[in-house]
Amino acid sequence: MIDRATVDKIYAAADVVDVVSDFVSLKRKGVNYMACCPFHNEKTPSFVVSPAKGLYKCFGCGKGGNAITFVMEHEHLSYAEALKWVAKKYGIPVEEREETPEEKQRNDDRESMMVVNSWATEYFATQMYETDEGLSVGRSYFASRGLTDATIRKFGLGYCPESRYLRDKDVMTQEALRCGYQEKFLVDTGLTIKRDNGSYYDRFCGRVMFPIHTLSGRVVAFSGRALVADNRAKYLNSPESTVYSKSNNLYGIYFAKNSIAKENCCILVEGNIDVVQLHQKGLENVVAPLGTALTAEQVRLISRFTQNVTLLFDGDKAGVKAAIKGVDLVLKEGLNVRVVVLPEGEDPDSYARSHTLDQIKAYIEENQRDFISFKSSLYAEEVARDPIRKGELIADIINSIVLIPSKIHRSVFIKECARLMDIDEQVILSEVVRKSIGAHYGDEAREFVAREQARQRENGEGSDKAVQLNFGSQVAGSSITKLEREIAGYLIKYGHLTLEYREGTEQVCFNVAESIFDSLEGDEHYFRDGRYKAIVECYKHRSAELGVGVKVPEHYFIELEDPEASAAAVDILTEGDNHKQSSIWKRYEIGTESEEEKLGRIIPKTIILYKSKVMEAIIASLNEELASLPEDDDEGVARILASIARFNAERNKIAHKTERNIL
């Protein structure tokens, strides 16, 4: 862990113009510098670097940050790796927290395993090109698949000798031991299997080798393909280890990451050879899972570079089944997914070998479908003749829609499903809501609403107030993030100001930062988005040091340790007057007052609306908890319904302040 003093030295030395210039040709324009954005394709420059503020911002794709976050984004490095990169550039020694003996041993062991894997990669390549067995078996196999030497060397492909005339089949292990590599790390990486009698066996003997790289390009594991038809598995991967988890890695990600970001799309195929073949053809934004079904961790890895995934599968039943399974997982993680199934009898490897790059791209473009169109077309003939089968298909599509976290995207797909399936949109919407909260709690929820309305009448609260049970998909969760961003912007820009405005006959006076903190103090439910929470905490800390009424310098927010928080601060600082763009501004029709009076009114109203939205989200969360309870858990149901009542009461109090009915 890099200590704070060293981090501060790196930030102090890092010149954003100097750092960005290592990767982008900048041209001075006034006090700033401009260029075409390195993160997306554009002809007219919209990428701006501000030396005065120490930040960069693209007004085309929206990416922005400081010198450190630029290196992270451009080179796809972690925060610590980017700090070390910039430190090396400026000759700053990186001082890290002293490790405990256990941590040091663990890190030393990890590094030793990485070194062994690196040696093995070179060994397999040498065996394939410089031995008779490697040339006749390994190199000839790759040649039969149409792979060039350039492609083979790019991916580090190789061959692990079998030496059929030797009984123990441990040629690689014996060579590694002769070179000084320890048995422990050969076994821990899975390269070597140690038998009960103490002898060794090369896990991958007689297989062509596909090294598996991390994002930074280091080899953490291998995938080996058998070349003879016997009782061994056709494909064999390294076992899980302290340096390798198959669910957290994707084959080809190191070679594909820049193209994925540039194309803003990741193409997902099934096999290693599919990835290699498409890369050789020129389609480089392609990766594959590692011999298992797609995992949530792999989808999240893709999401670091794009929100768009295209599943490209074989033109057979197995390929279609894989496509269906992959669709729901990608949807659940909030990414946009399209599906392409190749012609019958084709796989990405064979299709790439028999078609040009332009033909491959054209086929993908013309045949990609969203998941509803894909599932609908898949079973079109069956459902046309069978109403029951059509109902099952609609239910299956609804199950997929329920997984989508975005309310807007759910709404779009509900409409699309209604159109394609020729069914009432309200029927689908009702079913989505029902599945979101659990059908067996419908009666309890209705009974609770009746009891709450009766309680309000008894207490004289009025019968015109509606009780709200916000069921999952009906809560506008994105509004909370938007409001948190707005409040963070008020702090950064106006937190030091003392504002005045007239409320009826009363003259109201308040400090912006103090008003915000007093209103939201002591409730862990506020600032759910980590980016804006970090900005608020930074402001609170720095303003305590500087004192009330003193503006907190902008560089504190630009240099936040969390890269995403830093980028969010840059977005706030580089946009136009934030309060003029506020939807709340338009709602309250504040148009004739001075800027100070406008801010004086809008900030308190923003806080009140934000608190109301948070209450909505809490109630939605409680309903989700309600839906997950066993049917016979009466005590749990009562407890959650009581909590819902309490938060609804709090929300109704807030409603009085905004003079709005909560519907």
C-alpha positions as CSV (number, residue, x, y, z in Angstrom):
1,M,0.0,0.0,0.0
2,I,1.4,3.4,-1.0
3,D,1.6,5.8,1.9
4,R,-0.3,9.1,1.8
5,A,2.8,11.2,1.8
6,T,4.1,9.5,-1.3
7,V,0.7,9.8,-3.0
8,D,0.7,13.6,-2.3
9,K,4.3,13.9,-3.8
10,I,3.1,12.1,-6.9
11,Y,0.0,14.4,-7.3
12,A,2.2,17.5,-6.7
13,A,4.7,16.5,-9.4
14,A,2.2,15.3,-12.0
15,D,1.7,17.9,-14.7
16,V,-1.5,16.9,-16.5
17,V,-0.3,18.4,-19.8
18,D,3.0,16.6,-19.6
19,V,1.4,13.3,-18.7
20,V,-1.3,13.4,-21.4
21,S,1.3,14.6,-24.0
22,D,3.0,11.2,-23.7
23,F,0.0,9.7,-25.4
24,V,-1.8,12.5,-27.2
25,S,-0.6,15.2,-29.5
26,L,-1.9,18.4,-27.9
27,K,-2.3,21.8,-29.4
28,R,-2.5,25.0,-27.4
29,K,-5.7,27.0,-27.6
30,G,-5.8,30.0,-25.3
31,V,-5.1,28.9,-21.7
32,N,-6.0,25.2,-22.5
33,Y,-4.8,22.5,-24.8
34,M,-7.0,20.5,-27.3
35,A,-6.8,17.3,-29.2
36,C,-9.0,14.6,-30.7
37,C,-10.1,12.3,-27.9
38,P,-8.0,9.2,-27.4
39,F,-11.0,7.3,-25.9
40,H,-13.4,7.5,-28.8
41,N,-13.3,8.2,-32.6
42,E,-13.9,11.8,-33.6
43,K,-12.8,14.2,-36.3
44,T,-13.4,17.5,-34.5
45,P,-11.3,17.9,-31.3
46,S,-13.4,18.0,-28.2
47,F,-10.7,16.8,-25.7
48,V,-9.5,19.6,-23.5
49,V,-6.7,19.7,-21.0
50,S,-6.6,22.5,-18.5
51,P,-3.2,23.1,-16.9
52,A,-4.6,25.7,-14.5
53,K,-7.2,23.2,-13.0
54,G,-5.0,20.1,-13.5
55,L,-7.7,18.2,-15.4
56,Y,-8.7,16.8,-18.7
57,K,-12.2,16.5,-20.1
58,C,-13.7,15.2,-23.3
59,F,-16.9,17.0,-24.2
60,G,-17.8,14.3,-26.7
61,C,-17.7,11.1,-24.7
62,G,-17.7,12.6,-21.3
63,K,-14.5,11.1,-19.9
64,G,-12.5,13.3,-17.6
65,G,-10.1,13.3,-14.6
66,N,-6.6,14.2,-13.5
67,A,-3.2,13.0,-14.6
68,I,-3.4,9.8,-12.6
69,T,-6.9,8.8,-13.8
70,F,-5.8,9.5,-17.4
71,V,-3.0,6.9,-17.1
72,M,-5.5,4.5,-15.5
73,E,-8.0,5.0,-18.3
74,H,-5.6,5.1,-21.2
75,E,-3.3,2.2,-20.1
76,H,-6.1,0.2,-18.2
77,L,-4.1,0.2,-15.0
78,S,-5.2,0.0,-11.4
79,Y,-5.0,3.1,-9.2
80,A,-1.8,1.8,-7.5
81,E,-0.2,0.9,-10.9
82,A,-1.0,4.3,-12.3
83,L,0.5,6.1,-9.3
84,K,3.7,4.0,-9.8
85,W,3.8,4.8,-13.5
86,V,3.6,8.5,-12.9
87,A,6.1,8.3,-10.0
88,K,8.6,6.5,-12.3
89,K,8.1,9.3,-14.9
90,Y,9.1,11.9,-12.4
91,G,11.7,9.9,-10.5
92,I,9.7,9.7,-7.3
93,P,10.6,6.7,-5.1
94,V,7.5,4.9,-4.1
95,E,7.3,4.3,-0.4
96,E,4.8,1.6,0.6
97,R,3.6,0.6,4.0
98,E,5.8,-2.0,5.5
99,E,4.3,-5.4,5.0
100,T,3.8,-7.9,7.8
101,P,5.9,-11.1,7.5
102,E,2.8,-13.0,6.4
103,E,2.0,-10.4,3.7
104,K,5.6,-10.4,2.5
105,Q,5.6,-14.2,2.3
106,R,2.3,-14.3,0.5
107,N,3.4,-11.6,-2.0
108,D,6.7,-13.3,-2.6
109,D,5.0,-16.6,-3.3
110,R,2.6,-14.9,-5.7
111,E,5.5,-13.3,-7.6
112,S,7.3,-16.6,-7.7
113,M,4.3,-18.3,-9.3
114,M,4.1,-15.5,-11.9
115,V,7.8,-15.9,-12.7
116,V,7.3,-19.7,-13.1
117,N,4.4,-19.0,-15.5
118,S,6.5,-16.6,-17.5
119,W,9.3,-19.1,-17.8
120,A,6.8,-21.8,-18.9
121,T,5.4,-19.5,-21.6
122,E,8.8,-19.1,-23.1
123,Y,9.6,-22.8,-22.7
124,F,6.4,-23.9,-24.5
125,A,7.1,-21.5,-27.4
126,T,10.7,-22.7,-27.7
127,Q,9.6,-26.4,-27.7
128,M,7.2,-25.7,-30.5
129,Y,9.7,-23.9,-32.7
130,E,13.0,-25.6,-31.9
131,T,12.2,-29.3,-31.4
132,D,11.2,-31.9,-34.0
133,E,8.3,-33.0,-31.8
134,G,7.1,-29.4,-31.4
135,L,7.3,-28.6,-35.1
136,S,5.7,-31.8,-36.3
137,V,2.9,-31.8,-33.7
138,G,2.3,-28.3,-32.2
139,R,3.3,-26.0,-35.1
140,S,1.6,-28.2,-37.7
141,Y,-1.7,-28.1,-35.7
142,F,-1.7,-24.2,-35.6
143,A,-0.7,-24.2,-39.3
144,S,-3.7,-26.4,-40.1
145,R,-5.9,-23.8,-38.4
146,G,-4.5,-21.1,-40.6
147,L,-2.6,-19.2,-37.9
148,T,0.5,-17.2,-38.9
149,D,3.7,-17.0,-37.0
150,A,2.9,-13.4,-36.1
151,T,-0.4,-14.4,-34.5
152,I,1.2,-17.4,-32.7
153,R,3.9,-15.1,-31.2
154,K,1.4,-12.4,-30.3
155,F,-0.6,-14.7,-28.1
156,G,2.4,-16.7,-26.9
157,L,1.1,-20.0,-28.2
158,G,3.3,-23.1,-27.7
159,Y,3.6,-26.8,-27.1
160,C,4.2,-28.9,-24.0
161,P,6.2,-32.1,-25.1
162,E,4.9,-35.5,-24.3
163,S,8.0,-37.6,-25.2
164,R,6.0,-40.7,-25.6
165,Y,9.1,-42.9,-25.2
166,L,9.6,-41.6,-21.6
167,R,7.4,-43.3,-19.0
168,D,7.1,-40.4,-16.5
169,K,6.2,-37.7,-19.0
170,D,7.8,-35.0,-16.8
171,V,10.1,-33.4,-19.4
172,M,9.0,-29.8,-18.6
173,T,9.1,-30.3,-14.8
174,Q,12.6,-31.8,-14.9
175,E,13.8,-28.9,-17.1
176,A,12.2,-26.3,-14.7
177,L,13.9,-27.9,-11.7
178,R,17.3,-27.9,-13.6
179,C,16.7,-24.2,-14.2
180,G,16.3,-23.6,-10.4
181,Y,12.5,-23.2,-10.2
182,Q,11.1,-24.7,-7.0
183,E,8.8,-27.7,-6.9
184,K,6.3,-25.8,-4.7
185,F,5.6,-23.2,-7.3
186,L,5.5,-25.7,-10.2
187,V,2.8,-27.6,-8.2
188,D,1.0,-24.4,-7.0
189,T,0.6,-23.1,-10.5
190,G,-0.7,-26.5,-11.7
191,L,2.0,-26.9,-14.2
192,T,3.2,-30.0,-12.4
193,I,1.3,-32.8,-10.7
194,K,3.1,-34.6,-7.9
195,R,2.1,-38.2,-7.5
196,D,1.7,-40.0,-4.2
197,N,4.9,-41.9,-4.8
198,G,6.8,-38.6,-5.2
199,S,7.2,-38.7,-9.0
200,Y,6.1,-35.8,-11.3
201,Y,3.7,-35.5,-14.2
202,D,3.4,-32.6,-16.6
203,R,-0.2,-31.5,-16.5
204,F,-0.2,-30.3,-20.1
205,C,2.0,-32.9,-21.7
206,G,1.2,-33.5,-25.4
207,R,-1.0,-30.4,-25.7
208,V,-0.8,-27.1,-27.6
209,M,-0.7,-24.2,-25.1
210,F,-2.7,-21.0,-24.8
211,P,-1.3,-18.7,-22.1
212,I,-3.9,-16.8,-20.1
213,H,-3.0,-13.1,-19.5
214,T,-4.2,-10.6,-17.0
215,L,-5.2,-7.1,-18.0
216,S,-1.6,-5.9,-17.5
217,G,-0.3,-8.8,-19.7
218,R,1.2,-11.1,-17.1
219,V,0.6,-14.9,-17.6
220,V,-1.4,-16.4,-14.7
221,A,-2.5,-19.7,-16.1
222,F,-2.7,-21.9,-19.2
223,S,-5.2,-23.6,-21.4
224,G,-4.1,-26.8,-23.2
225,R,-5.7,-28.6,-26.1
226,A,-5.1,-32.3,-26.6
227,L,-4.3,-33.3,-30.2
228,V,-5.0,-37.0,-30.1
229,A,-8.3,-38.7,-29.6
230,D,-8.0,-40.7,-26.4
231,N,-9.7,-40.7,-23.0
232,R,-8.1,-37.4,-21.9
233,A,-10.1,-34.2,-21.8
234,K,-10.0,-32.2,-25.1
235,Y,-9.3,-29.0,-23.2
236,L,-7.6,-28.6,-19.9
237,N,-7.1,-25.4,-17.9
238,S,-4.8,-24.6,-15.0
239,P,-6.4,-25.2,-11.6
240,E,-7.5,-22.3,-9.4
241,S,-4.6,-20.8,-7.5
242,T,-3.6,-17.7,-5.6
243,V,-2.8,-16.0,-8.9
244,Y,-5.6,-17.4,-11.0
245,S,-9.4,-17.5,-10.8
246,K,-11.1,-18.6,-13.9
247,S,-14.3,-16.8,-13.0
248,N,-12.4,-13.5,-12.8
249,N,-10.5,-13.7,-16.1
250,L,-11.3,-13.7,-19.8
251,Y,-9.2,-15.2,-22.5
252,G,-7.8,-12.5,-24.8
253,I,-8.7,-9.5,-22.6
254,Y,-5.2,-8.2,-22.6
255,F,-5.1,-8.1,-26.4
256,A,-8.7,-6.9,-26.7
257,K,-9.1,-4.2,-24.0
258,N,-8.1,-1.2,-26.2
259,S,-10.2,-2.3,-29.1
260,I,-13.2,-2.9,-26.8
261,A,-12.9,0.6,-25.4
262,K,-12.4,2.1,-28.9
263,E,-15.3,0.2,-30.5
264,N,-17.5,0.6,-27.4
265,C,-18.5,-3.1,-27.7
266,C,-17.2,-6.5,-26.6
267,I,-17.8,-9.5,-28.7
268,L,-18.0,-12.7,-26.6
269,V,-17.2,-16.1,-28.2
270,E,-16.9,-19.6,-26.7
271,G,-13.4,-20.8,-27.4
272,N,-9.7,-19.7,-27.3
273,I,-9.1,-20.6,-31.0
274,D,-12.2,-18.4,-31.9
275,V,-10.6,-15.4,-30.2
276,V,-7.2,-16.0,-31.8
277,Q,-8.7,-16.5,-35.3
278,L,-10.9,-13.4,-35.2
279,H,-7.9,-11.3,-33.9
280,Q,-5.8,-12.5,-36.8
281,K,-8.6,-11.5,-39.2
282,G,-8.6,-8.0,-37.7
283,L,-11.6,-8.2,-35.3
284,E,-9.8,-7.5,-32.0
285,N,-12.6,-6.6,-29.5
286,V,-13.1,-10.3,-28.9
287,V,-12.8,-12.4,-25.7
288,A,-13.9,-15.8,-24.4
289,P,-14.8,-17.3,-21.0
290,L,-12.3,-19.9,-19.8
291,G,-13.9,-23.2,-20.3
292,T,-16.9,-22.5,-18.1
293,A,-20.2,-20.7,-18.4
294,L,-20.0,-16.9,-18.3
295,T,-19.8,-15.5,-14.8
296,A,-20.9,-12.2,-13.2
297,E,-17.3,-11.4,-12.4
298,Q,-16.4,-11.7,-16.1
299,V,-19.3,-9.5,-17.2
300,R,-18.1,-6.9,-14.6
301,L,-14.6,-7.1,-16.1
302,I,-16.1,-6.3,-19.5
303,S,-18.0,-3.4,-18.0
304,R,-14.8,-1.6,-17.2
305,F,-14.3,-1.0,-20.9
306,T,-17.9,-0.9,-22.4
307,Q,-21.6,-1.3,-21.6
308,N,-22.3,-3.2,-24.8
309,V,-21.8,-6.9,-25.3
310,T,-22.5,-9.0,-28.4
311,L,-22.7,-12.7,-27.9
312,L,-21.4,-14.5,-31.0
313,F,-22.2,-18.2,-31.0
314,D,-22.0,-21.4,-33.1
315,G,-24.8,-22.1,-35.5
316,D,-26.0,-25.3,-33.6
317,K,-28.3,-26.1,-30.7
318,A,-25.4,-26.0,-28.2
319,G,-24.5,-22.5,-29.3
320,V,-28.1,-21.3,-29.0
321,K,-28.4,-22.8,-25.5
322,A,-25.2,-21.0,-24.5
323,A,-26.5,-17.8,-26.0
324,I,-29.7,-18.0,-23.9
325,K,-27.8,-18.6,-20.7
326,G,-25.4,-15.7,-21.3
327,V,-28.2,-13.2,-22.1
328,D,-29.8,-13.2,-18.6
329,L,-26.4,-12.9,-16.9
330,V,-25.4,-9.9,-18.9
331,L,-28.8,-8.3,-18.5
332,K,-28.6,-8.8,-14.7
333,E,-25.3,-6.9,-14.6
334,G,-26.9,-3.9,-16.3
335,L,-25.1,-4.2,-19.7
336,N,-26.7,-3.9,-23.1
337,V,-26.7,-7.3,-24.8
338,R,-27.2,-8.4,-28.4
339,V,-27.0,-11.9,-29.8
340,V,-25.6,-13.2,-33.1
341,V,-25.9,-16.9,-34.1
342,L,-23.7,-17.9,-37.0
343,P,-25.1,-20.0,-39.9
344,E,-25.7,-23.6,-39.2
345,G,-22.5,-25.7,-39.1
346,E,-20.3,-22.6,-38.6
347,D,-18.3,-21.5,-35.5
348,P,-16.3,-18.2,-35.2
349,D,-13.1,-20.0,-36.1
350,S,-14.4,-21.6,-39.3
351,Y,-16.4,-18.5,-40.3
352,A,-13.3,-16.2,-39.8
353,R,-11.2,-18.5,-42.0
354,S,-13.6,-18.5,-44.9
355,H,-14.7,-14.8,-44.8
356,T,-13.1,-11.4,-45.0
357,L,-13.1,-8.9,-42.1
358,D,-15.7,-6.8,-43.9
359,Q,-17.9,-9.8,-44.4
360,I,-17.6,-10.8,-40.7
361,K,-18.5,-7.3,-39.6
362,A,-21.4,-7.1,-42.0
363,Y,-22.8,-10.4,-40.8
364,I,-22.6,-9.3,-37.2
365,E,-24.2,-5.9,-38.0
366,E,-27.0,-7.4,-40.0
367,N,-27.8,-10.4,-37.7
368,Q,-27.4,-9.0,-34.2
369,R,-30.7,-8.9,-32.2
370,D,-31.8,-7.7,-28.8
371,F,-32.7,-10.6,-26.4
372,I,-36.5,-10.2,-27.0
373,S,-36.1,-10.4,-30.8
374,F,-33.7,-13.3,-30.4
375,K,-35.9,-15.4,-28.2
376,S,-39.0,-14.5,-30.2
377,S,-37.4,-15.6,-33.5
378,L,-35.9,-18.7,-31.9
379,Y,-39.3,-20.1,-31.1
380,A,-41.4,-18.2,-33.8
381,E,-42.7,-21.3,-35.5
382,E,-43.6,-23.2,-32.3
383,V,-45.5,-20.3,-30.7
384,A,-47.4,-19.5,-33.9
385,R,-49.2,-22.9,-33.6
386,D,-49.3,-23.3,-29.9
387,P,-50.9,-20.6,-27.5
388,I,-49.6,-22.5,-24.4
389,R,-46.0,-22.4,-25.8
390,K,-46.5,-18.7,-26.6
391,G,-47.5,-18.0,-23.0
392,E,-44.4,-19.9,-21.8
393,L,-42.2,-17.8,-24.1
394,I,-43.7,-14.6,-22.9
395,A,-43.1,-15.7,-19.3
396,D,-39.5,-16.5,-20.1
397,I,-39.0,-13.0,-21.7
398,I,-40.6,-11.4,-18.6
399,N,-38.2,-13.3,-16.4
400,S,-35.3,-11.7,-18.3
401,I,-36.9,-8.2,-18.2
402,V,-37.2,-8.5,-14.4
403,L,-33.4,-8.9,-14.2
404,I,-32.7,-5.6,-15.8
405,P,-31.7,-3.0,-13.1
406,S,-32.4,0.1,-15.2
407,K,-36.1,1.3,-15.0
408,I,-35.8,3.0,-18.3
409,H,-34.5,-0.1,-20.1
410,R,-37.1,-2.3,-18.5
411,S,-39.8,0.1,-19.8
412,V,-38.4,0.0,-23.3
413,F,-38.3,-3.8,-23.3
414,I,-41.8,-4.1,-21.9
415,K,-43.1,-2.1,-24.9
416,E,-41.0,-4.2,-27.3
417,C,-42.3,-7.5,-25.8
418,A,-45.9,-6.2,-26.0
419,R,-45.4,-5.3,-29.7
420,L,-43.6,-8.5,-30.8
421,M,-45.8,-10.9,-28.8
422,D,-49.0,-9.0,-29.6
423,I,-50.1,-8.7,-26.0
424,D,-51.4,-5.9,-23.8
425,E,-48.5,-3.8,-22.4
426,Q,-50.2,-3.4,-19.0
427,V,-50.4,-7.2,-18.7
428,I,-46.6,-7.5,-19.0
429,L,-46.0,-4.5,-16.7
430,S,-48.2,-6.0,-14.0
431,E,-46.4,-9.3,-14.3
432,V,-43.0,-7.6,-14.1
433,V,-44.1,-5.8,-10.9
434,R,-45.6,-9.0,-9.4
435,K,-42.4,-11.0,-10.1
436,S,-40.3,-8.2,-8.6
437,I,-41.9,-8.3,-5.2
438,G,-43.1,-11.9,-5.0
439,A,-46.7,-12.8,-5.8
440,H,-47.5,-14.3,-2.4
441,Y,-47.2,-11.0,-0.6
442,G,-49.8,-9.2,-2.7
443,D,-52.6,-9.7,-0.1
444,E,-50.4,-8.7,2.9
445,A,-49.4,-5.5,1.1
446,R,-53.0,-4.5,0.3
447,E,-54.0,-5.3,3.9
448,F,-51.2,-3.1,5.1
449,V,-52.3,-0.2,2.9
450,A,-55.9,-0.5,4.3
451,R,-54.6,-0.5,7.9
452,E,-52.3,2.5,7.3
453,Q,-55.2,4.5,5.7
454,A,-57.4,3.7,8.7
455,R,-54.7,4.8,11.1
456,Q,-54.3,8.1,9.2
457,R,-58.1,8.8,9.5
458,E,-58.1,8.0,13.2
459,N,-55.2,10.4,13.7
460,G,-56.9,13.1,11.7
461,E,-54.2,13.1,9.1
462,G,-56.7,13.3,6.3
463,S,-58.0,10.7,3.9
464,D,-56.6,12.4,0.8
465,K,-53.1,11.2,1.5
466,A,-52.2,8.0,-0.3
467,V,-50.0,5.3,1.2
468,Q,-47.2,4.3,-1.0
469,L,-45.7,0.9,-1.4
470,N,-42.9,1.4,-4.0
471,F,-42.5,-2.0,-5.6
472,G,-39.0,-2.5,-7.0
473,S,-39.3,-1.5,-10.6
474,Q,-41.5,1.5,-9.9
475,V,-38.9,3.4,-8.0
476,A,-36.9,6.0,-9.9
477,G,-33.6,5.1,-8.3
478,S,-31.7,7.1,-10.9
479,S,-33.2,10.3,-9.4
480,I,-31.2,9.8,-6.2
481,T,-27.9,9.6,-8.0
482,K,-28.8,12.8,-10.0
483,L,-29.8,14.6,-6.8
484,E,-26.6,13.5,-5.0
485,R,-24.6,14.8,-7.9
486,E,-26.4,18.1,-7.7
487,I,-25.8,18.4,-4.0
488,A,-22.1,17.6,-4.4
489,G,-22.0,20.3,-7.0
490,Y,-23.5,22.9,-4.7
491,L,-20.8,22.1,-2.1
492,I,-17.9,22.3,-4.5
493,K,-19.1,25.5,-6.2
494,Y,-21.1,27.4,-3.5
495,G,-20.4,25.6,-0.1
496,H,-18.6,28.7,1.3
497,L,-21.3,31.2,0.4
498,T,-23.9,32.6,2.8
499,L,-27.1,33.1,1.0
500,E,-30.3,35.2,1.6
501,Y,-33.8,34.9,0.2
502,R,-37.3,35.9,1.2
503,E,-39.7,33.2,2.3
504,G,-43.1,34.9,2.5
505,T,-42.5,37.9,4.9
506,E,-39.4,36.3,6.5
507,Q,-35.8,36.9,5.3
508,V,-33.9,33.6,5.4
509,C,-30.1,33.5,5.8
510,F,-27.9,30.4,5.7
511,N,-24.5,29.1,4.8
512,V,-24.7,26.5,2.0
513,A,-22.4,23.8,3.4
514,E,-23.7,24.1,7.0
515,S,-27.3,23.9,5.7
516,I,-26.6,20.8,3.7
517,F,-24.7,19.0,6.5
518,D,-27.3,19.9,9.1
519,S,-30.1,18.6,7.0
520,L,-28.4,15.3,6.2
521,E,-26.3,14.7,9.3
522,G,-26.4,11.3,11.0
523,D,-28.3,9.1,8.6
524,E,-26.4,6.3,6.9
525,H,-29.0,6.2,4.1
526,Y,-27.7,9.4,2.5
527,F,-25.1,9.5,-0.3
528,R,-25.4,6.0,-1.6
529,D,-23.3,6.7,-4.6
530,G,-19.6,6.3,-3.5
531,R,-18.4,9.0,-5.9
532,Y,-20.5,11.8,-4.4
533,K,-20.1,10.4,-0.9
534,A,-16.3,10.8,-1.3
535,I,-16.8,14.4,-2.6
536,V,-19.0,15.3,0.4
537,E,-16.6,13.7,2.9
538,C,-13.7,15.5,1.3
539,Y,-15.5,18.8,1.6
540,K,-16.5,18.2,5.2
541,H,-12.8,17.3,6.1
542,R,-11.2,20.3,4.2
543,S,-13.8,22.8,5.3
544,A,-13.3,21.8,9.0
545,E,-9.6,22.6,8.4
546,L,-10.2,25.9,6.6
547,G,-13.2,27.2,8.5
548,V,-16.8,28.2,7.6
549,G,-17.0,30.7,4.7
550,V,-13.6,29.7,3.1
551,K,-13.8,28.2,-0.3
552,V,-12.3,24.7,-0.5
553,P,-9.7,24.6,-3.4
554,E,-10.9,22.6,-6.4
555,H,-7.7,20.5,-6.6
556,Y,-8.7,18.6,-3.5
557,F,-11.7,17.1,-5.4
558,I,-9.8,16.6,-8.6
559,E,-7.1,14.6,-6.7
560,L,-9.5,12.3,-4.8
561,E,-8.0,8.9,-4.3
562,D,-11.0,7.2,-5.8
563,P,-10.6,7.6,-9.6
564,E,-14.4,7.5,-10.1
565,A,-14.9,10.2,-7.5
566,S,-12.2,12.3,-9.1
567,A,-13.9,11.9,-12.5
568,A,-17.2,12.9,-11.0
569,A,-15.7,16.1,-9.6
570,V,-14.2,16.9,-12.9
571,D,-17.6,16.5,-14.6
572,I,-19.1,18.9,-12.1
573,L,-16.3,21.5,-12.5
574,T,-16.3,21.4,-16.3
575,E,-20.0,21.7,-16.9
576,G,-22.0,24.9,-17.3
577,D,-23.7,26.6,-14.3
578,N,-25.1,23.5,-12.7
579,H,-28.1,25.2,-11.0
580,K,-29.3,26.6,-14.3
581,Q,-29.7,23.1,-15.7
582,S,-31.6,21.7,-12.7
583,S,-35.0,20.1,-13.3
584,I,-36.0,21.4,-9.9
585,W,-35.2,24.9,-11.1
586,K,-37.8,24.5,-13.9
587,R,-40.3,22.8,-11.5
588,Y,-40.4,25.8,-9.2
589,E,-40.3,28.4,-12.0
590,I,-37.7,30.6,-10.4
591,G,-36.9,33.0,-13.2
592,T,-37.0,36.6,-12.0
593,E,-34.9,36.6,-8.9
594,S,-31.2,37.4,-8.5
595,E,-28.7,34.5,-8.7
596,E,-28.2,34.5,-4.9
597,E,-32.0,34.4,-4.3
598,K,-32.3,31.6,-6.8
599,L,-29.7,29.5,-5.1
600,G,-31.2,30.4,-1.7
601,R,-34.5,28.8,-2.8
602,I,-33.3,26.0,-4.9
603,I,-30.8,24.4,-2.5
604,P,-33.2,23.8,0.4
605,K,-35.8,22.4,-2.1
606,T,-33.2,20.1,-3.6
607,I,-32.4,18.7,-0.1
608,I,-36.0,18.1,0.7
609,L,-36.7,16.4,-2.6
610,Y,-33.6,14.3,-2.1
611,K,-34.7,13.1,1.3
612,S,-38.1,12.2,-0.1
613,K,-36.4,10.1,-2.8
614,V,-34.2,8.3,-0.3
615,M,-37.3,7.4,1.6
616,E,-38.8,5.9,-1.6
617,A,-35.7,3.8,-2.1
618,I,-35.7,2.5,1.5
619,I,-39.3,1.5,1.1
620,A,-38.5,-0.3,-2.2
621,S,-35.6,-2.1,-0.5
622,L,-38.0,-3.2,2.3
623,N,-40.4,-4.6,-0.2
624,E,-37.6,-6.6,-1.8
625,E,-36.7,-8.0,1.6
626,L,-40.4,-8.7,2.1
627,A,-40.5,-10.7,-1.2
628,S,-37.6,-12.8,-0.1
629,L,-39.1,-14.0,3.2
630,P,-40.5,-17.5,3.5
631,E,-44.3,-17.6,3.3
632,D,-44.7,-18.8,6.9
633,D,-42.5,-16.0,8.4
634,D,-45.4,-14.0,9.9
635,E,-43.0,-12.3,12.4
636,G,-40.7,-11.2,9.6
637,V,-43.6,-9.9,7.5
638,A,-45.0,-7.9,10.5
639,R,-41.5,-6.4,11.2
640,I,-40.9,-5.2,7.6
641,L,-44.5,-3.8,7.2
642,A,-43.9,-1.9,10.5
643,S,-40.7,-0.4,9.0
644,I,-42.5,0.5,5.8
645,A,-45.1,2.3,7.9
646,R,-42.4,4.2,9.8
647,F,-40.6,5.4,6.6
648,N,-43.9,6.3,4.9
649,A,-44.7,8.5,7.9
650,E,-41.3,10.2,7.6
651,R,-41.9,10.7,3.9
652,N,-45.3,12.2,4.5
653,K,-43.6,14.7,6.9
654,I,-41.2,15.7,4.1
655,A,-44.2,16.0,1.8
656,H,-45.7,18.7,3.9
657,K,-42.5,20.7,3.5
658,T,-42.6,20.5,-0.2
659,E,-46.4,21.1,-0.3
660,R,-46.7,18.0,-2.5
661,N,-48.9,14.9,-2.1
662,I,-47.0,11.7,-2.2
663,L,-48.8,9.5,-4.7
